[in-house]
């Protein structure tokens, strides 16, 4: 198989994968009074936001809507404004102990993180756009992150870092916005482009040999 053929075959595989969703891939609790603890990916239906998980030693995450094309700019609390026209995927993270606990840990995704929303108003404003109808989003006055937890929230690449969240009631929860997996049509354009490059290279070799 020639190099150009190998590239095309690989891209064809990616095109098939393009129908998949961006997803939470893993996580861990590495410190705090919740340690030793575990990480769990939630599958709807469930409720979140107001003492719904009540697990002292567990960090939870889940996937929300996928491949959402933003009709307007989306302001996040960390990461700035995501431009209109950007295709995004949404995910949630919650730490909801039954008693006061602290947690240090991380959550990883299969796409780069673009921004994080942690204010109650921001979460409510995006529930319809990015949330799932099979999830009940409760909104008590302390939904989101408290002031002390904000400095311990950061991201790099596709990893969310949690450094000393403290929660009891109603729990700490955020919405993580990542880039989306390209649609099959996007992959098709890429494949066509690489195919043209491969064709041009083959023609150049033939010309050189002649």
N, C-alpha and C positions, 0 to 999 in steps of 0.2 A: 504494500500500500504506500502510495506517495505521501509526502508530508501534507500537501493540500487536501488529499482525500481523507487523511486522518483528522485534520482540523474540521472538515465538513461533517465527518461521522460524529465527532465529539459534540459539535454544535447541534446536530440533529437530536442527540440524546438530551441535550439541555432544553431543546424546544419542547420535547415531550414532558420534561420535568417542569416546564414553565406553567403547567396547569396546576401545580401544587401551590400550597399556601406558605407564606412566611410563618415561622413558628418559633415558639420557645423550645430550646433544645436541652436546657439543663440548668442547674443551679445548686447552691450549697449554702449551709450555715457554717461559718468558720469561727464565730466568736460571739461574745455577749452572754447574757444569762439564759438565752434560748439554746445555747450550745452545751452538750452535743444535741444536734437537732437534724431534721430532714427537710428535703425539698420535694414538693408535690405539684404536678401539673394538673389543674382542675379541668374537668370536662363538663360543659353545660348539660342539663340545667342546674343552676345553683343561685344563691343570693350572696351579695357582697356589700360591704360598706357599713354595717351596723351590728357588730358582734355575731357575725354569721359563721365564722370558722372556729373561733374559740379553741385554738390549739397552741399550747405554751411553747412548744419546741418545733414549730413547723413554719416554713416559708412557702407561700403558694404563688403560682402564676398561671396564666391562661391566655389563649388566643382569642381575639375578637374579630371584627370585620377585616376582610382582606381586599387588596387591589382597589382601594377607594381612591378615585381621582379627585383631588381637592378642587372644588369650584371657586374657592376663595382662599386667601392666605390664612394659615392656621398658626396662631400664636401659642407657643409652649412656654412653660415656666423654666425650663432648662433646654437650651438648644436654639433659642431664637424663633424667628418666624419661618415656617415652611411655606414655600411659594405655592401659589395657585397653579394647578396643572400637575403637581407632583403626585405620583401614584404611591400610596402608603398602605401599611398594614398596622393594625392596632393590637395591643396586648395589655393585660392587667397584671399587677403584682400586689399582694396583700400580706401583711403580718398582723395577725389578729389573735393574740393570746387571751386567755381568760383572766389572768392576773398580770400585773405589771412586769414586763420583760423587756430586755434589749436584745438587738440582733445585729450581727455583722455577717455579711455574706455577699453573694453575687448571683445574677441570673444572666444566662446567655441566650442569644437569639441567632437564627441563621441568616439574618440580614442586618446591615448597619443601623444603629439607632440614630434617628434624626432629632428626636426631642422627647421631653418628659413633661407630663401635666400632673400637678399635685394639688392645685387649689380646688376647693369645693366648687366654685363658680366655673372653673375651667372643665372640671369633670362633668358637671351637669350639662354644660353647653355642648359637650362632644358625645354624650351618651347616645343621642339619636344618630349622629353621623358615624360613630365608630364602635358603639356598643352592639351587643347581640340581643335580639328579642327574647332569647331563651335564658338570659341572665337578668335577675332582678337587682337593679342598682339602687340601694338604699342611700339616702342622703341626709344623715344627721348633721348637726351644725359643725361637728369636728371631722367630717369626711375629708380624706386627703392626707396631707402631712401637717404635723404641728411645726411651729417655728424651729424648735430645737433639732428636728430631724432633717431639715432642709440642707444644712452644711454637709451632712453625711450622705448625700445623694449625688452620684456622678455617673458618667458613662464614658467609655472609650471603645470605638469600633462597634462591635456587636455585643458588648458586655456592660450590664448595669452593675454598679458597685453600691452596696449599702454599708455604711459605716456608722453603727451605733444609732439605729432607730430605736426609740422607746415607745411602747404601745401598751394599752390596756383596753380601754373602751373609748371609741368604737373600733379601734384598730387603725393601722396605717395602710393606705392604699394609693396607688398611682396608676396612670395610664402611660404606657411606653409606645411611642410611634417609631416604627422602623420603615425602611424602604420596602417596597413590595417586590415579589418575584415578577420579572417581566412577563407580559402576556405572550402567548405563542406567536402573535403577529410580529412582535418585536424581534423574537428569535428568528423568525422567517426572514426578516429584513437583514439581520446580521449574517445569516447563512448565505443569503443571496449575495451580499457584499463580499464575503470571503470567497464565495464561488467565483465571482468576477475577478478577484485578485489572483486566485489560483489559475484561472483560464489565461490571464494576462502573463503570468509567470511561465506557463507552459508554452505560450506563443513565443515569448522571448527566447526560451531555450531552443525551440525549433529554428527560429531565425538565426540564432548564433551558430547552431550546428550546420545550417545551410551555408 
